């Protein structure tokens, strides 16, 4: 996966957030915030992003049983961030 693939995964997450009606508002806000942080980190030539992986892993735990589709997307983003060293 490239940086563009990661950007596409973040866009997919945003779309899924808009389509998921029964998501806890706090979780929705946290996911949206992480998406913005990823966009910012990608714009900083991979120099930023400290802690994004940890934030996403925490969100994965919160989503696992209630929103499996979102979990899959967040997991893919987490793995890609790790590969890119973010």
Number of C-alpha atoms within 10 A of each C-alpha: 12 10 14 10 12 21 16 13 18 23 14 15 22 17 11 14 18 11 10 13 10 10 16 10 10 9 14 17 13 14 22 16 13 19 22 14 17 24 16 15 18 20 11 11 10 16 12 16 18 14 12 19 21 11 15 22 17 11 20 21 10 13 19 13 10 11 14 12 15 22 21 15 16 23 17 16 24 21 16 19 22 12 11 14 13 19
